[in-house]
Amino acid sequence: MTFAPQQLERRPVYEQVADALREAILSGEMPPGSALPPERELCERFGVGRTTVREALRALQTRGLAVATGPTLPLRVVAPDALTTEPLRDTLVHLLRLGRVPLDDLIGLGATLEGAGAEQVATSDPQPDLTTVRDQIALMRAAGADVEAFELADMRFHLELVRASGSEALTIVMLAVRDTVSKALLSHLKSLADPRPTLAQLIAEHEGILQAVLDRDGDAARRLSGEHLRRFYIGSA
């Protein structure tokens, strides 16, 4: 491993160490599954103390790039398929709570992403197997007045539909946005004295989205998916 710290900048040293390690990971210099160097070696390489190195390693874990495999074992670089949307979701949550990004903006972004995914699936040839998507509607019906079970099936419906588009980037960003705003859905449903009429309307909307996809009507699939998200979330926010 030949990476070296860049010239020091006017920001916390641990961030600069973390950035150098991050670049080594993303460039493949430290491949997935490999162990990060011991703390002592990192201290020597960067000319910093153990506290700085430990803060840098914690930053890598927070970013989802390294994972602990045991209390006394070195951190290891995560495999690509083990990466999660948590860092992106957490960033969106922080921006939302700090007032930097309005909830309506995130809802609009989610509607655009889910609409694009639905359109791609509707116009794909051959069309992918949508059994899992259809199963979520059955789970919504089976949920009755259980709003938590309904919300879970609702989330999975949209996730599986976008995933069927084959776009991993679209799926990752959509999931992070959905995770961020999903509490608004659940909170609103829990506030209803009788959620069943609302749930029945939502089920009908999901059926309409799926039917448009099955009919290969990309325009309708995009429009219905976007309208569904905007109408409910903006109305419940």
N, C-alpha and C positions, 0 to 999 in steps of 0.2 A: 504494500500500500504506500503510495507516494504523495498523497495529498498533503498540502501544507496550508496553514492559515494565511489569509490575505493580509495586506497591511491594515493595521488597526484603525478603526473608524470611531467616530464620536457616538457610540452607542454601547450598551452593555457587552462586555467581552464574551459572556456565555452565549449571547445571540450569535456572535461572529463564529464561535467554535461550533455551535449547532448548525449554522449555515454551511460551514465547510464540510461537516459530516454529512449533512443533507445532500450536498452536491456530490460527494463521494458515493452515496447510495444511489442517487438518481442517474449518475453517469455509469453505474455498473461496476465501479471500482470496488465497492463492497456489495457483492451480489446477494440476492434474496437467500435467507437462511444462514448467512455467514455471521459469525460472532464479531461484535464490535471490539476494538482493542481494549485491553484493561485500562482502568483509570490511570494507573501510574504511567503507562506508555503515552496516553493522551496528554497528561500533564507535561511530560517531557517534550512531546511533539509541538505543543502549542505554547509552552512556556507559561503555563497558568497553574493555579492551585487546584486542589481536589474539589473544593466547593464550586468553583467555576465549571469544572468538568461535569460534576453531578447535575448542576442546573442545566447544562447543555444537553445531557442525556435525558433529563426529564422533559425538556422541550421536544426532543425527537419522539419520545413516547406520546406526548400530547398531540403531536402532528400525525401520529399513527404510522410512523416510519420504522419504529423499533419496538420490540416487545420483550418483556422479562420472561425468562423461561424457568426461573427458580430464584430463591432468596440469595443464594451465593453464586449463581451462574451469571455470565456476562449477558448483556442484551444482545438480541439477534435482529438482523434486518428482516422485516416482514416480507412474506411472499405477496406478489401482486394480488392474488385472489383472496388474501386475508385482509386487504385494506378495506376500511369502512368509510361511510359518509359522515361519521361523527365529527371530525374536525370541521368540515364544511358546514354541517348542521349547527354546531356550536357557534361558529362565526356568525351565521345568520341569526341565531337566537340572540346573541350579544348585540348585534346591530339593531335588531328589532326592539329589544328592551331599552337600548340607549336612545331610541328615537331616530337613529340614522337612516333606517329603512322602514317606511310605513308598512303595516300589515297588508294594505290594499295592493302595494307594489309586489309583495311576495305572492299574493293570490293571483295577480295578473300574470306574473312569471310562471307560476304553476299551471295556470290555464293554458298559456301559450305552449309550454312543454308537453302537457298531456294531450292537447289538441294536435300538436305535431306528431306525437307518437301514434295516436289513434288514426290519423290520416295515413301515415306510413304503413301501418298494418293493413288498413283497408285497401290500399292500392298495391300491396306487395303481391308478387306472382312467383311461385305459388303462395297462397295465404297460409300462414303458420297455424299450427294446432291451437285453438283457443279454448280447449276444454277447461283448463285451469281458471281462465277468466270467467267462463260460464258458471263454474262451480261456486265462485264467490257470490254470485247472485242468489244461488240456492242457500248459501250460508247466511246471507242477509235476511232472507225469508225465515229461515229457521231460528234466527236470533230473537224473533218476537219483539218484546219491549226491552231486551237486553242491549242497551246502547253501546256498551263496551265491545260486545261481540260483533255488533253491527259495524262499528267504526273500524274494527280490525279487518273485517271482510271488505269494507269499502276501500281501505288502504290497499289491500292486496289486489282488488279488482284493477285499480289504476296502475299499480306497480307491474302486475303481470301483463297488462295490455301494452304498456310502454316497453317492457322487456321483450315482448313479442316482435317489436320493431327491429330488433337486432342491434340497436344503437346503445352501446355500453355507456357512452358519454351522456346521452339523453337520460338513460335510466338512473345513473348516479346522481346527476343534478336534480332530476325530478324527485328522487327519493329524499334527498336532503331538504328540498323545499317542502315536500309533503310532511316530513317529520317535524319541521318547524311550525307549520300552521295547523297540524292535526288537532292540537289541544283546543283550538277554537271550535272545531266541529264537535268534539266530545263534550266540551263545556256547555255548548248550546243545547245539545241533545239532553244532557242531564238536567238542564234547567226547565225542560218542558214537563208539565203536569202529566200529559199523555203523549209520549213521543210517537205512537203508532201511526197517526196520519202523516206526520213528516217522514217517517221511515218508509211508508208506502209510496210517497211521492218520489223519494230518492231512489227506491228500487225501480220504479217506472222509468226514471231518467237513465239509470244504468242499463236497463233493458233496451232503451232507445239507442244509446251509444253503441252497445254490442250489435244490435240489429243493423245499424248503419255500417259498421265495420264488415259484418257478414255479407251485406248487400254490395260491398265494395264501393260505397259512396264516400270517398275521401272528404269531400267538402262538408257533408252532413256530419261525418264522424268528428271532424275537427271542430265544427260549430257547436254541436251538442255537448262535446266534452268540455269545451271552454265555457259555455253558458252554464253548465251544471256546476262547475267549480265556483265561478264568479257569483252566481245567484245565491248559492247556499252560504258560502263563506262571508261574502260582503253583507248579506242579509243578517248573519248571525254575529258579526264582529261588533 
